[in-house]
Amino acid sequence: MQKRTSGETSANAHPGAGQPDDDLGRGTMSQPVKIGFVGLGLMGTAMATNLARAGHRVDAFVRRPEQMDELQIPGIRPTMHMPDLFDSEIVVSMLPDDLAVRNVFFGTSNEIDGLANHLAAGAIHLSMSTISTAAAMEFADGHQRRGQGYVAAPVFGNPDAAKARQLAVIVAGDPPDCERCRPLIESLGRLFVVGNEAPQANLIKLLGNMMTATSLEVLGEITTVLRKRGQDPRQFVDIMTDTMFGSRFHKIYGSRIVSGDYAPGLAMPLALKDVRLALAEAETAGAPMPSVSLVRDRMITAIARGHAALDWTALGLVSLEEAGL
């Protein structure tokens, strides 16, 4: 992709890289804007709701008629007609993978048209999906050729965090485009600008998810050992999270694994998709991640045992099953 003049700064040189960014200009979108939203799953619905509550008009594209009735939320206009999004100033995507984003925005072999072909010059695609760095580069290039902006903004957080506006949003893209999107992002959570090139945000998102995945595996293994030895795993989690491991992650997910809460926030197949993408990034970099390779195999096992509809906390369930519990 040909870099824009404003995008020549590296991530390491970017002011505030890796920090909540307070230097992007405020007030660029002081007036509510028309937002298109594609990807109304658990996360997307919570995010679209918060954007509407912030005063923006949200046209939400849905594929199933029943979703039209489910989205009776003030400020959100559900539609099954993609042309209703053509005049959007910013289109948010919260789709499951590279292919879904590509199909919606750039078309398919059977349906060659795509949303990007109809957005106005100057419109921005705010891509909040967890996708590969290669796809992020491809999409940024495709939008740039059409005179449109592309901002990568994948999120850390589950549906509950999305509802509470507590997402961590990792942002990379051309600075003026990021600046225009800031008011929207701040309606969803905290903003972290990490660079001027879209793939930088997606790499951080994928590697952050690997910290979560490997931690879930370890939590599952340790609490299983305690159960087998007749000790209370909750006592262990309480001690650890009150001392050396006091993060929100360990407190929330440690409790969920101990209580057997496998209700999906990130269902196992989507988690496995992220693991595979991260391993591909590691292979490209020539930097092995053996612990992540193990988690990949454990997720495959979980799905083979019929746990595909469960959250990735079900790695703890796999540990229990393999221990005969």
C-alpha positions, 0 to 999 in steps of 0.5 A: 500500500502506498503510504500517505505523507501523514503516515510516514511516522513509525509506531515507536515515534508516534506521540503517545504510542501505547498510551491513552491518546489525549493529543488527537484534536477534539471537537472535529465531529461536534455535530452528530454524524450518520453512522452505518453499522455492520455486524450486529452480534452481541458486541456490535449491538451493545456498541451500536446502542452506545453510539445511538445514546451518544446522539448519533444516527445509526443505520444498522444493517441486519441479514435476518428479519427477526433482527429488525424487531430485536433492534427497537432501540432509540437512535438505531434504524435497522435495515436489511437494505445495504443501500441505506448505508451508502450515504454514511459518513462513517461505517463501523464494522464488527464482523467475525473475520477477514472474509466477512469484512472483504465480502461486505466492503469489496464484494465476492466472486458471485456478488462483485459489488461491495459497500466501498464502491458506493461510499462517498469520497471522504467517508471512513471505514472504522474497522473494529473487527479482529482480523489479520494484518494482511487483511488490514493492509488490503482494506486500507489500500482498497479504501484509499484507492477510492478516496476513502479513509480506513481506521483499524480499531479492534477492541479488547473487552467482552459484551458486558464491557461493551454495554458499560462503555469499558472497551479498550480500543486500539487505533491505527490509521491516518491521523486525520481519519483517527481524529474524525473517529475519536468522538465515536470511539470515546462513546465506547471506551478508552482509546489507544493510538498505536501508529499510523498504519492500520496493521499495527493495531491488529497485531497488538489486538491479536497478541493481546488475545494470546495473553488472554488465551494462554492465561485461560489455559493456565487457570484451567490447569491450575484450578483442576489440580486443586480440585483433584487434590481436594482443595478449593480453587476459589480460595486459590483464585481469591488469594492470587487476585488479591496479591500477585495477580490483581488484574481485572482479567484474572479476577473476572476470568478466574471466577468464571472458570471456578464457577463453570461459567462458559456462556459465550462472549467469545465463542470457541471457534472465533477464539481459535480463529484468533489463535491461528491468525496470531500463529501466522503472524509469529511464523511471518516474524520468525518468532515461535510461540509454543504456548500458543500452539498448545492452546490451539490444540486445546481449542481444537479438542474443545470443539471436537468434544462438542463445546463449540458454542461455549466461551473460550473459558471452556478451556477450563472445562477441557482441563476438567475432562482430561483429569476425569472430573 
